[in-house]
Amino acid sequence: MGSNQSWVTEFILVGFQLRAEMEVLLFWIFSLFYIFSLLANGMILVLICLDSRLHTPMYFFLSHLAIIDISYASNNVPKMLANLVNQKRTISFVSCIMQTFLYLGFAATECLILVAMSYDRFVAICHPLQYTVIMSWRLCLVLAATSWSCGFILALVHAILLLRLPFCGPREVNHLFCEILSVLKLACADTWINQLVILAACMFVLVGPLSLMLISYMCILWAILKIQSGEGRRKAFSTCSSHLCVVGLFFGIAMVVYMVPDSKQREEQEKILSLFHSLFNPMLNPLIYSLRNAQVKASLYRALKKRSM
């Protein structure tokens, strides 16, 4: 680099580039989604903490999923909302790298927590008599700690590799937040190492976990087919199908963004796809995994009844 080269100290988040009226409308819509996801996930956390009946492995993992969803959305959405009503859409270099690090850390951790949840359901349905022995609290803690550790170690590797790159302009990130692929396009050096590590990480946190989850759910569906009660089969199929839809969307979108070759035409589509991870997924998870659950509904009813007395 020449001595007269200027270094980037802040980036500009381009966003959607819509009319002012449309951006204000999106601000209110996204704000409602964000508030709902915070309230829903927060309520689930409180119920699980307060109700001893929910102190089981399944709800232990659901509490971790709720924490991840709250943190995941809070990392990206507030800045995105501010940019919708603010003409100055800058973010400092340090804040941008931190946003990228947290985004990748929470996303990778969620992938691994979802695998732990699918394993828990596999043991509960396919080996019900051995459930309490297999899904001990020690194993649950190990699975949760491993998920968080692996997720944030991977994110730290990405952040370190990102920091070693020179950024000397341009400084416009063509995204809603500091997404790693969009930031890499602004580097003034070859990013092949970063791209290679991203691909390897995708194999570890996307392809591998998705394969394990599909195997688990295939075994679960096979066990469901053996259920004699038609009502029992219907409920089990309904639960599994909704879980698979959320998992399929979460992993499918991530694979499209990070594993399909990039093109100029896909940049605007990727912004829309990223909204699912940042806004819709944190809102769908409590609806699909928790609020439709009879035990959670009963716990909520008891909490409201106790409060009204």
N, C-alpha and C positions, 0 to 999 in steps of 0.2 A: 504494500500500500504506500502511496506517496505521502510525503509529509504534509501536503496541503489537503489531504483527504479529510472531510468532515464526518464525524461519527454520530449515529442516531442516538438521541437520548430519550425520545418518545415516539410512539407510533400513532397513526390515525386509523380508527376502526371505521371502515367504509359503511358497513351495514347494508340496508336494503335500498337506499336512495329513492325513496318514494315521495309523493307530495306531502306537504306538512299536515294536511287534514287526515290523510291515511295513516301517517306515523302517530298522530295523537290517538286515533282510533285503536291502532295496534297497542299503544301504550296502555290503554285501559283494559283491553282484552287480556294482554299478557300479564298485567298486574293482578287481575282476578284469578288467572290460572296459578300464578306464583303464590298468592295469598292462600288459595285453596290447598295447594300442595303442602305449604308450611303448616296450616291448621290440621289437615288430615294426618300427615306424618307425625306432627307433634302430639295429637290426640292419641295415636296408636302407641307412641312411646310412653305417655303418661299412664295409659291403661295397663300396659304390660308391666310397668314398674309397680303400680299400686295393687293390681289384682294378682294374688298368689296362684290363682287357678291358671294363669297364663305364663307361669314360670316353668315352661317346658322348652325343649330344644327348638321346636318349630318357631315359637314366638321369640326365642332368644335370637335366632337368625333374622326374623322379621324386624326386631328392634334395631339390629345393625343395618338392615336395608333402609329403614326409616331415617336413621342418622345420615347414611350416605346420600339419600335423596335430598334431605334438607341442605346438607353441605354442598352437594353437587349443584343444585339450583342456585343457592346463595352465592356461589363462586362466579357465576356468569350472568344471571338474570338482572341483578341491580344495576350493573354497568350498562347492560343492553337497554334497560328501561330509561336510564338517564340519557343515553345517546339518542333515543327516539324523540326526546323533547328538548334536546340541547344541540346547538349548532357546532359547538366545540367538542369534537369526539376523540380527543387525544387520550392516550394512556402512557404512563411512563414506561421506560424500558424494563425496570425492575418489576413493576406491577404486572407487566405483560408476561414476563417469564414466570412469575409466581402464579398467575392465572393459568398458564399452560401447565405448570407442574401440578397444581391442585386438580385441574380438569382431568388430566391423565391418571392421577393417583386415585381419585374417586371412581372414575370409569372402570379402571382395571380391578379395583377392589370389588365393585358391584358385580362384575363378571364372575369373580371367584366366589363371592357370597351366594350368588344364584346357583352355582354348582353345589355348594354345601347344602343349600335348601333342597335341591332336587335329590341329593343323596339321602337327606333326612326323610323325605317323602317316600323314597324307594324302600328304605328300611321299614318305615311305618306300615306300608301297604303290602310289601312282599315278604317281610319277616316280622310280623306283628308280635309274636311270642318272644322274640329276642331283642325287641326294640330298646327296652330300658338298659339292657346289657351293652348293646352295640353303641347306642347314642348316649354314652355317659357324658357327664358335664366336662370331664377332662378332654374328651374328644372334641366336644363342641368348642371349648376354649382354644384348643390347638387349631381347629379349622378356621375359626374367626381370626386368631392372631396371625396365622399363615396368610390368610386372604389380605389383611391390612398390610402386613409386612411386604409381601410380594408386590402388591399394587403400588405402594409408594417407593419401593426400591426401583421398580421399573420406571416410574415417573422421574425419580432422581437421576437415573441414567440418561433419560431423554433431556432433562434440564441441563445437565452438565455438558452433554454433546451440543446442545443449543448455545450455551454460553461461550463455547470455544470458537464459535463462528463470528466473523466480523460483519457488522451491519453499518453500512456507510451510505445508505439510500438506494432505492426509494423507501418511504416509510409508511405507505398506505397498506394496511392489512385488509384484504378484500374478504372480510368476514364480520360476524356479529360480535365476536370476541377473539382473544388471542389463541386461535386453534393452531396446533403445531405445524400442519402442512402449509397453512397460509403464511405463517411467520417464516418458515424455511425458504419460501419463494423470494423473500427480501434479502437473504444473505448474500454477501459479496464474495462467496467462495463456494467450492464444490460441496454439495450436501449428500454425497452418495453414502457415507457412513451412517448419517442420520436416517436416510431412507432404508438402509439395510437393517438397522436396529428396529425401526418401526415395523418392518415386515416380520422380523423374528418375534417381536413382542405380540403382534397380531396372531401369530401361530400359537403363542403361549396362552394368551388371555381371551382369544376369540375362537379359533378353530378347535383347539384342544378342549376347552370347557364346553363348547356347544356340542361336540361329539359325545362327551361324557353325559351331558344332560339328555341328549336324544336317546342314548342307550338306557338311561334311568327311566325316562318316560315310556319307552317301548316296553320295558319290563313291568312298569306300573299298569299300562294299558292291557297287557297280557293277563296280569293278575285281576284286573277289573272284569275282564271277559268271563272269568271263572266265578264271579259273584252271582249267586242264585237269584237274589232280589232284583227285580226290574227297576224299582225305585232307587236302590243302592247304586246300580250301574249307571243310571241316568245322572245322579248327583256327582258321581266320581268322574264321568265323562265330561260333564259341564265344568267341573273344577279344573281338570287337566287341560281341556281345550282352551280355557281362558288363560291359564298359565303359559301354555305353549305359544299363544298368540302374542303375549307381551314379550316373552323370551325371543320369539322369532323376529319381532320388530326391532328389539334392542340390538340383538346380535347381527341381524340382517343389514340394518342401516349402518352399523359400525363397519361391517365388512365392505359395503359398497363405498364408503368414504375412504377407508384406509387400504383396501386391497385391490380395488379396481383402478386401472390406469387413469391418471388425471387428464382432464381436457378443459379448454376454456369454457365450453358450453355447460360444464357441470358445476362451475363455481357458484352460480345462483341457486342451483338445485341443492347443493351441499349446505347452503345457508338454511334452507327450509328444512332439510333433514336434521340439521343440528338442533333445531327447535324441539324436535321430538325428545332428544336426550336431555336438553336443558329444562324444558317446560312440561311436555306431555307425559314423559315417562315417570318423573317424580309424582305426577298427579294420578297416573294410572296404577302404579304399584300398590298404594294403599287401598284403592278401590277393588283391585283384582285379588290381592293376596290377603287382605285383612278385613275390610269393611263388609265384604260379602260373607265372612266367616261367622257361623252361628255363635261360637264362643266369644268372639269380639263384640258382637251385637249384644249378647247377654251381659258381658262385662260393662259395656256402655250403659245399658239399661239400669244395672245395679248402681253404677256411679251416679247417674242422674237421679235415681230414686233416693239414694242416700243424701244427695245434696238438697233435694226438695223437702226432706223430713226436718 
